[in-house]
Amino acid sequence: MPEQQKSIGGIWVKADDGGRKYLSISLEVDGVKRNFVAFRNKYHEEGDNKPAYNILPPRDQKPVAPKPAPAVEPEPENDIPF
């Protein structure tokens, strides 16, 4: 039996006050939860190379600083030649 993959988020279809539908996206990557919204691209045409939806951070989301890389300890100096 194949191993099930763990979900990293979800997508919900919502509507704004004017009734226009959009996608609400929630993702967790490397332990960081991020939210996005996606709106239909009004310039997209069938068969062209433009995306069907444009993804944006929500207006009220604060930027998330990337996690700093873990510190690498220098190798200890010793008198052993190898």
C-alpha positions as CSV (number, residue, x, y, z in Angstrom):
1,M,0.0,0.0,0.0
2,P,1.5,3.4,-1.0
3,E,2.4,5.8,1.8
4,Q,0.0,8.7,2.2
5,Q,1.5,12.2,1.8
6,K,0.9,14.7,4.5
7,S,-1.1,17.7,3.5
8,I,0.7,21.0,3.6
9,G,-2.4,23.2,3.4
10,G,-5.7,23.8,1.8
11,I,-7.7,26.0,-0.6
12,W,-11.1,27.4,0.0
13,V,-13.4,29.1,-2.5
14,K,-14.8,32.3,-1.0
15,A,-16.7,35.4,-2.3
16,D,-16.1,39.1,-1.5
17,D,-18.8,41.6,-0.6
18,G,-19.5,42.1,-4.3
19,G,-20.1,38.4,-4.9
20,R,-16.8,37.9,-6.8
21,K,-15.2,34.5,-6.1
22,Y,-11.6,34.1,-5.1
23,L,-9.4,31.4,-3.6
24,S,-8.2,31.6,0.0
25,I,-4.9,29.5,0.3
26,S,-3.2,28.4,3.4
27,L,0.2,26.6,3.2
28,E,2.8,25.4,5.7
29,V,6.3,25.0,4.3
30,D,9.3,24.3,6.6
31,G,7.2,24.9,9.6
32,V,6.1,28.4,8.5
33,K,2.4,28.9,7.9
34,R,1.5,31.4,5.1
35,N,-1.8,32.6,3.7
36,F,-2.5,33.8,0.2
37,V,-5.4,34.8,-2.0
38,A,-5.8,34.0,-5.7
39,F,-7.9,36.0,-8.1
40,R,-8.9,35.0,-11.7
41,N,-6.7,36.6,-14.2
42,K,-8.9,38.7,-16.5
43,Y,-6.2,38.7,-19.2
44,H,-6.0,34.9,-19.4
45,E,-7.3,33.3,-22.6
46,E,-7.6,29.5,-23.3
47,G,-4.3,28.3,-24.8
48,D,-2.2,31.2,-23.9
49,N,0.8,31.2,-21.5
50,K,-0.8,33.6,-18.9
51,P,-1.8,32.1,-15.6
52,A,-5.5,31.5,-15.0
53,Y,-5.1,32.9,-11.4
54,N,-2.8,35.4,-9.8
55,I,-1.6,34.7,-6.3
56,L,-1.1,37.5,-3.8
57,P,-0.4,37.8,0.0
58,P,-3.5,39.0,1.8
59,R,-3.6,42.7,2.5
60,D,-3.5,42.2,6.3
61,Q,-0.6,39.7,6.4
62,K,2.7,40.9,7.8
63,P,5.8,39.9,6.0
64,V,7.6,36.9,7.4
65,A,11.3,37.1,7.8
66,P,13.1,34.0,6.6
67,K,14.6,31.7,9.3
68,P,18.3,32.3,9.7
69,A,20.6,29.4,8.6
70,P,21.9,27.4,11.6
71,A,25.3,28.4,12.8
72,V,28.1,26.2,11.7
73,E,30.7,25.5,14.3
74,P,34.3,25.7,13.1
75,E,36.3,22.5,13.2
76,P,38.5,22.3,16.4
77,E,42.1,22.8,15.7
78,N,44.4,20.0,17.0
79,D,47.9,18.6,16.4
80,I,46.8,15.5,14.6
81,P,48.0,15.8,11.0
82,F,45.0,14.0,9.4
